[in-house]
């Protein structure tokens, strides 16, 4: 379980990168709707990386699996916004 935080952060980074790709290929209306959540996910990811350095974060295998499954959700423009909201909700558990 000690490596789960590193695995979660790696999965979150990959999910965020996929969200950026999906965002870039979205139409203007989708971009306007998802930009705040994209920015929020980036901020939470940075905060989580900072907290990792401070230690004492407990990440379960289920948390890691949930983050990894979110990558598929942000791969689609239709589910990008809800995927980003789910990503933010998961990251908020640790920050």
C-alpha positions in Angstrom: 0.0 0.0 0.0 3.0 2.3 0.4 3.5 2.6 -3.3 -0.2 3.3 -3.9 0.2 7.1 -3.7 2.9 7.0 -6.4 0.7 4.7 -8.5 -2.3 7.0 -8.0 -0.4 10.1 -8.9 1.0 8.4 -12.1 -2.6 7.3 -13.0 -3.9 10.8 -12.3 -1.2 12.3 -14.5 -2.1 9.9 -17.3 -5.8 10.7 -16.9 -5.1 14.4 -16.9 -3.0 14.1 -20.1 -5.8 12.1 -21.8 -8.3 14.8 -20.7 -6.1 17.5 -22.2 -6.0 15.6 -25.5 -9.8 15.2 -25.5 -10.2 18.8 -24.6 -8.1 20.0 -27.5 -10.2 18.0 -29.9 -13.5 19.3 -28.5 -15.7 22.0 -30.0 -15.8 25.4 -28.5 -18.9 24.8 -26.5 -17.4 21.7 -24.9 -14.1 23.6 -24.2 -16.0 26.4 -22.4 -17.9 23.8 -20.3 -14.9 21.8 -19.3 -12.1 24.3 -18.9 -12.8 25.1 -15.3 -12.8 21.4 -14.4 -9.6 20.8 -16.4 -7.9 23.6 -14.5 -9.2 22.3 -11.2 -7.9 18.8 -11.9 -4.5 20.3 -12.6 -4.4 22.2 -9.4 -5.5 19.2 -7.4 -2.8 17.0 -9.0 -0.2 19.5 -8.0 -1.5 19.7 -4.5 -1.5 15.9 -4.2 2.1 15.8 -5.4 3.0 18.3 -2.7 1.2 16.4 0.0 3.0 13.2 -1.1 6.2 14.8 -0.1 4.8 15.5 3.4 3.8 11.8 3.8 0.9 10.2 5.7 -1.5 9.8 2.8 -3.3 6.5 2.7 -4.3 5.4 -0.8 -6.1 2.0 -1.2 -5.9 -0.3 -4.1 -9.5 0.6 -4.9 -8.5 4.3 -5.1 -5.9 3.4 -7.7 -8.3 1.3 -9.7 -10.8 4.1 -9.7 -8.3 6.6 -11.0 -7.2 4.2 -13.7 -10.8 3.6 -14.9 -11.3 7.4 -15.1 -8.9 7.5 -18.0 -11.4 5.8 -20.2 -14.1 8.3 -19.2 -12.0 11.4 -20.2 -11.2 9.8 -23.5 -14.6 10.7 -24.8 -15.7 14.3 -25.3 -19.2 13.3 -24.3 -18.0 12.2 -20.8 -15.0 14.6 -20.4 -16.7 17.0 -18.0 -18.1 14.2 -15.7 -14.8 12.4 -15.9 -12.9 15.5 -14.8 -15.4 16.0 -12.0 -15.0 12.4 -10.9 -11.2 12.8 -11.0 -11.4 16.0 -8.9 -13.7 14.2 -6.4 -11.2 11.4 -6.0 -8.2 13.7 -5.6 -10.1 15.8 -3.0 -10.1 12.7 -0.7 -6.3 13.2 -0.3 -5.8 17.0 -0.3 
